[in-house]
Amino acid sequence: MLSEDLLIGNIHLKSRVILGPMAGVTTLAYREFMKPFGVGLSYSEMISDCGLNYKNQRTYEYLKTSDLDRPIGLQLFGYCKENAISAIEILEANAEYDILDINLGCPVTKVVKTGAGSAWLKDPEALEDYMRAICEKSTKPVSAKIRLGWDENSINVIEVSKRLENAGVSFLTIHCRTRSQGYSGVADYSIISKIKEEISIPVCVSGDIFTLEKAKEALEISKADAVMVARGGIGNPFLVTQIDHYLKTGEELPDPDVVQQAKWAMEYSQKLIDLKGEFVAVRELRGIVPKFFSGFPGYKKIRNEIAMNTNTQDHLFRLLRGIIERGNC
């Protein structure tokens, strides 16, 4: 069990379950919704340092935080330290946050081809120089998210981790796949099983955390200090509670029923609508709300109805209230 608080720089986390950054998902609404389930630290969607420097209005939207959202890490990505340094000045002048996170693991081609994301893993020496400049500039603790390496022939996670600690990074998340894997295949936690013998900063394990059993396995094999829930928490917020509760007590909580899932889906939907407006939010919700009912027999038709035919808040909420009413009969 990992029952004690986790310290990242001067930031205390009351839970060792970390909410992973996901483009198009980890909005302020999603982070506020997920926090009460036992999230110790949330991360924003990726923020382009160029977008900040060019004063792109959409990029600035990612800086929104709230008191409920804390502690929060804003995740920056880029390809040169000059851009990063000026972006940090903008962040510190315009945003309320606790940790600066640098994305060094994104496998998406449009990010990698600029030299950002996991492209940094191909040049550990340049990466160390880049991160040292960032750590010296930031007044907040700096964390980083990496992968095992660029591909199976260049797994250099140990070297990169040491260099990041040397540069001043306070917390490290490792997604246990290579860049070439993307999100395919299976996360290999064993490769980092001895990493705690090599570095002294806290480590978070990431990849394939869709169940409590998988979280237990990942932590046991990797010997990490924390576990990141990302895709596995979409539509399954109680997974965070199950992991957090188990780490603190050793007790395994049962899964929620479909009525509770529908209530949570309504709560999240309302938050996103309040943040983005009905038109935009409902179209995003069509891809998220059906996940609240995955694994429940007999709900394929309603999942499809939400995903394909829902255009208004009223339609969505009528469907969700119908699930609640039938479940309470």
C-alpha positions as CSV (number, residue, x, y, z in Angstrom):
1,M,0.0,0.0,0.0
2,L,1.1,3.6,-0.7
3,S,-0.9,5.4,2.0
4,E,1.3,8.4,2.6
5,D,1.1,11.7,0.8
6,L,3.5,12.2,-2.1
7,L,5.8,15.2,-2.3
8,I,6.7,16.8,-5.7
9,G,9.0,19.7,-5.0
10,N,7.0,21.7,-2.4
11,I,3.6,20.3,-3.6
12,H,1.9,17.7,-1.4
13,L,-0.4,15.2,-3.2
14,K,-3.0,13.5,-1.0
15,S,-3.5,10.7,-3.5
16,R,-1.0,8.8,-5.6
17,V,-3.5,8.5,-8.5
18,I,-2.6,11.0,-11.2
19,L,-5.0,12.1,-13.9
20,G,-3.1,11.9,-17.3
21,P,-3.2,14.6,-19.9
22,M,-5.4,13.8,-22.9
23,A,-6.0,16.1,-25.9
24,G,-9.6,16.9,-26.3
25,V,-10.5,15.3,-22.9
26,T,-8.8,16.9,-19.9
27,T,-10.5,20.2,-20.0
28,L,-11.2,22.2,-16.8
29,A,-14.7,20.6,-16.8
30,Y,-13.3,17.1,-16.9
31,R,-10.6,17.8,-14.3
32,E,-13.1,19.3,-11.9
33,F,-15.4,16.4,-12.4
34,M,-12.7,13.8,-11.8
35,K,-11.0,15.5,-8.8
36,P,-13.5,14.4,-6.1
37,F,-13.0,10.7,-7.1
38,G,-9.5,10.8,-5.5
39,V,-7.2,12.4,-8.1
40,G,-4.0,13.6,-6.4
41,L,-2.8,15.6,-9.4
42,S,-4.4,16.5,-12.7
43,Y,-2.7,17.6,-15.9
44,S,-4.1,19.9,-18.6
45,E,-4.3,19.2,-22.3
46,M,-1.0,19.8,-24.1
47,I,-0.2,23.5,-24.5
48,S,2.0,24.6,-27.4
49,D,4.7,27.0,-26.4
50,C,4.5,28.4,-29.9
51,G,0.8,28.9,-29.5
52,L,1.4,30.9,-26.3
53,N,4.1,33.0,-27.9
54,Y,1.9,33.7,-31.0
55,K,-1.0,34.6,-28.6
56,N,-3.3,32.0,-30.1
57,Q,-6.6,32.5,-28.4
58,R,-7.5,28.8,-28.4
59,T,-4.1,27.9,-26.8
60,Y,-4.8,30.4,-24.0
61,E,-8.1,28.6,-23.3
62,Y,-6.1,25.7,-22.0
63,L,-4.8,27.9,-19.1
64,K,-8.1,27.9,-17.3
65,T,-7.9,26.4,-13.8
66,S,-10.0,26.7,-10.6
67,D,-9.6,26.2,-6.9
68,L,-11.3,22.8,-7.2
69,D,-8.7,21.9,-9.9
70,R,-5.7,22.2,-7.6
71,P,-3.1,20.8,-7.5
72,I,-2.8,21.1,-11.3
73,G,0.0,20.7,-13.7
74,L,0.0,22.6,-17.0
75,Q,1.6,20.6,-19.7
76,L,3.8,22.4,-22.2
77,F,5.3,21.0,-25.4
78,G,7.8,22.4,-27.9
79,Y,11.1,21.9,-29.7
80,C,13.4,24.7,-28.6
81,K,14.4,26.2,-25.2
82,E,14.0,29.8,-26.3
83,N,10.3,29.2,-27.1
84,A,9.8,27.3,-23.9
85,I,11.4,30.0,-21.7
86,S,9.2,32.8,-23.2
87,A,6.2,30.5,-22.8
88,I,6.9,29.9,-19.2
89,E,6.9,33.7,-18.6
90,I,3.5,33.8,-20.2
91,L,2.2,30.9,-18.1
92,E,3.5,32.4,-14.8
93,A,1.9,35.8,-15.7
94,N,-1.5,34.4,-16.8
95,A,-2.3,31.1,-15.1
96,E,-2.8,29.7,-11.6
97,Y,-1.1,26.3,-11.4
98,D,1.2,24.2,-9.2
99,I,3.5,22.2,-11.5
100,L,4.9,22.7,-14.9
101,D,4.9,19.5,-17.0
102,I,6.9,19.0,-20.2
103,N,5.5,16.5,-22.7
104,L,8.4,14.4,-24.0
105,G,6.3,11.4,-24.9
106,C,3.6,12.3,-27.3
107,P,3.8,9.9,-30.3
108,V,1.5,11.8,-32.7
109,T,3.2,12.5,-36.0
110,K,2.2,16.2,-36.3
111,V,3.9,16.8,-32.9
112,V,7.0,14.6,-33.4
113,K,7.8,16.0,-36.9
114,T,8.4,19.4,-35.3
115,G,11.0,17.9,-32.9
116,A,8.6,18.0,-29.9
117,G,7.1,15.2,-27.9
118,S,8.8,11.9,-28.0
119,A,11.2,13.1,-30.7
120,W,13.3,14.4,-27.8
121,L,14.1,10.9,-26.8
122,K,16.3,10.5,-29.8
123,D,18.8,13.0,-28.4
124,P,19.2,12.7,-24.7
125,E,22.1,15.2,-24.4
126,A,20.1,17.9,-26.2
127,L,17.1,17.0,-24.1
128,E,19.1,17.4,-20.8
129,D,20.2,20.9,-22.0
130,Y,16.6,21.8,-22.9
131,M,15.2,20.6,-19.6
132,R,17.9,22.3,-17.5
133,A,16.9,25.7,-19.1
134,I,13.3,25.0,-18.3
135,C,13.9,24.0,-14.7
136,E,16.1,27.1,-14.1
137,K,13.4,29.3,-15.6
138,S,10.3,27.9,-13.9
139,T,9.4,29.0,-10.4
140,K,7.2,25.9,-10.1
141,P,8.4,22.3,-9.7
142,V,8.9,20.7,-13.1
143,S,7.7,17.3,-14.1
144,A,8.1,15.4,-17.4
145,K,6.3,12.6,-19.2
146,I,8.4,10.2,-21.3
147,R,8.3,6.8,-23.0
148,L,10.6,3.8,-22.9
149,G,12.4,5.1,-26.0
150,W,11.9,5.9,-29.7
151,D,11.5,2.3,-30.8
152,E,12.4,-1.2,-29.6
153,N,15.9,-0.8,-30.8
154,S,16.5,2.4,-28.9
155,I,15.1,1.9,-25.4
156,N,16.9,4.5,-23.4
157,V,14.5,5.2,-20.5
158,I,17.1,4.8,-17.8
159,E,19.6,7.2,-19.5
160,V,16.9,9.7,-20.2
161,S,15.5,9.5,-16.6
162,K,19.0,10.2,-15.1
163,R,19.5,13.1,-17.4
164,L,16.1,14.6,-16.5
165,E,16.9,14.3,-12.8
166,N,20.2,15.9,-13.4
167,A,18.5,18.8,-15.2
168,G,16.3,19.5,-12.2
169,V,13.0,17.6,-12.9
170,S,11.1,16.8,-9.7
171,F,8.7,14.2,-10.9
172,L,8.7,11.7,-13.8
173,T,5.9,9.9,-15.5
174,I,6.9,6.9,-17.8
175,H,4.4,5.6,-20.3
176,C,5.6,2.0,-20.7
177,R,5.6,1.9,-24.5
178,T,8.0,3.2,-27.2
179,R,7.1,6.0,-29.5
180,S,6.8,3.5,-32.4
181,Q,4.2,1.5,-30.5
182,G,1.9,4.5,-30.1
183,Y,-0.9,3.1,-28.1
184,S,-0.8,-0.4,-29.7
185,G,0.5,-3.6,-28.1
186,V,0.9,-4.0,-24.4
187,A,2.6,-1.6,-21.9
188,D,5.8,-3.3,-20.5
189,Y,6.2,-2.3,-16.9
190,S,9.2,-4.6,-16.3
191,I,11.6,-2.4,-18.2
192,I,11.4,0.2,-15.5
193,S,11.4,-2.2,-12.5
194,K,14.8,-1.1,-11.4
195,I,14.5,2.6,-12.2
196,K,14.0,3.6,-8.5
197,E,17.6,2.3,-8.0
198,E,18.8,4.7,-10.6
199,I,17.0,7.9,-9.7
200,S,15.8,9.5,-6.5
201,I,12.8,11.6,-7.7
202,P,9.3,10.1,-7.5
203,V,8.2,8.1,-10.6
204,C,4.6,7.6,-11.9
205,V,3.9,4.5,-14.1
206,S,1.5,4.9,-17.1
207,G,0.0,2.7,-19.7
208,D,-3.0,0.3,-19.9
209,I,-4.5,1.3,-16.5
210,F,-8.1,0.3,-17.2
211,T,-8.8,-1.7,-14.0
212,L,-7.7,-1.8,-10.4
213,E,-6.0,-5.1,-11.0
214,K,-3.9,-3.5,-13.8
215,A,-3.0,-0.6,-11.5
216,K,-1.9,-3.1,-8.8
217,E,0.2,-5.0,-11.4
218,A,1.8,-1.9,-12.8
219,L,2.8,-0.6,-9.4
220,E,4.1,-4.0,-8.1
221,I,6.2,-4.6,-11.2
222,S,7.5,-1.1,-11.7
223,K,8.0,-0.2,-8.1
224,A,6.7,3.3,-9.0
225,D,5.5,5.8,-6.5
226,A,2.3,6.7,-8.3
227,V,0.0,5.5,-11.1
228,M,-1.5,7.5,-13.9
229,V,-5.1,7.0,-15.1
230,A,-5.8,8.3,-18.6
231,R,-7.9,6.6,-21.2
232,G,-9.0,4.0,-18.6
233,G,-10.8,6.7,-16.6
234,I,-12.9,8.0,-19.5
235,G,-16.5,6.9,-18.6
236,N,-15.1,5.1,-15.6
237,P,-14.4,7.8,-13.0
238,F,-14.8,5.4,-10.1
239,L,-11.6,3.6,-11.2
240,V,-9.7,6.4,-9.6
241,T,-11.6,5.9,-6.3
242,Q,-11.0,2.2,-6.4
243,I,-7.2,2.6,-6.9
244,D,-6.9,5.4,-4.3
245,H,-8.9,3.5,-1.8
246,Y,-7.0,0.3,-2.3
247,L,-3.6,2.1,-1.9
248,K,-4.7,3.6,1.3
249,T,-6.6,0.7,2.9
250,G,-6.0,-2.5,1.0
251,E,-9.7,-2.8,0.4
252,E,-11.2,-3.4,-3.1
253,L,-14.4,-1.5,-3.8
254,P,-17.1,-3.0,-6.1
255,D,-17.9,-1.5,-9.5
256,P,-20.8,1.0,-9.6
257,D,-24.1,0.2,-11.2
258,V,-25.6,1.7,-14.4
259,V,-27.8,4.1,-12.5
260,Q,-24.8,5.7,-10.8
261,Q,-22.9,5.8,-14.1
262,A,-25.8,7.7,-15.7
263,K,-25.8,10.2,-12.8
264,W,-22.1,10.8,-13.2
265,A,-22.5,11.1,-17.0
266,M,-25.1,13.9,-16.4
267,E,-22.9,15.6,-13.9
268,Y,-19.9,15.6,-16.3
269,S,-22.1,16.6,-19.2
270,Q,-23.4,19.6,-17.4
271,K,-19.9,20.8,-16.5
272,L,-18.7,20.6,-20.1
273,I,-21.8,22.4,-21.4
274,D,-21.3,25.1,-18.8
275,L,-17.7,25.5,-20.0
276,K,-18.0,25.2,-23.7
277,G,-21.7,25.9,-24.5
278,E,-24.3,23.4,-25.7
279,F,-23.4,23.2,-29.4
280,V,-19.7,22.4,-28.9
281,A,-20.1,20.4,-25.7
282,V,-22.8,18.0,-26.9
283,R,-20.8,17.1,-30.0
284,E,-17.8,16.3,-27.8
285,L,-20.0,14.4,-25.4
286,R,-21.2,12.1,-28.1
287,G,-17.7,10.5,-28.0
288,I,-17.4,10.3,-24.3
289,V,-20.8,9.7,-22.6
290,P,-21.3,6.2,-24.3
291,K,-18.2,5.1,-22.5
292,F,-20.0,5.4,-19.2
293,F,-22.1,2.4,-20.3
294,S,-19.4,0.2,-21.7
295,G,-19.6,-3.3,-20.3
296,F,-23.3,-3.1,-19.3
297,P,-25.3,-5.8,-21.2
298,G,-28.2,-4.4,-23.2
299,Y,-27.0,-0.8,-23.6
300,K,-25.5,-1.0,-27.1
301,K,-28.6,0.7,-28.6
302,I,-28.6,3.6,-26.3
303,R,-24.8,4.0,-26.7
304,N,-25.3,4.3,-30.4
305,E,-28.2,6.7,-30.0
306,I,-26.0,9.0,-27.9
307,A,-23.0,8.7,-30.3
308,M,-24.8,9.1,-33.5
309,N,-28.1,11.0,-33.0
310,T,-27.7,13.3,-30.0
311,N,-27.5,17.0,-30.9
312,T,-29.0,18.8,-27.9
313,Q,-28.6,18.9,-24.1
314,D,-32.3,18.1,-23.8
315,H,-32.0,14.9,-25.9
316,L,-28.9,13.7,-24.1
317,F,-30.4,14.3,-20.6
318,R,-33.7,12.6,-21.5
319,L,-31.7,9.5,-22.5
320,L,-29.7,9.6,-19.3
321,R,-32.8,10.2,-17.1
322,G,-34.4,7.3,-18.8
323,I,-31.6,5.0,-17.8
324,I,-31.9,6.2,-14.2
325,E,-35.7,5.8,-14.1
326,R,-35.5,2.3,-15.5
327,G,-32.7,1.3,-13.2
328,N,-34.7,2.5,-10.1
329,C,-37.8,0.6,-11.0
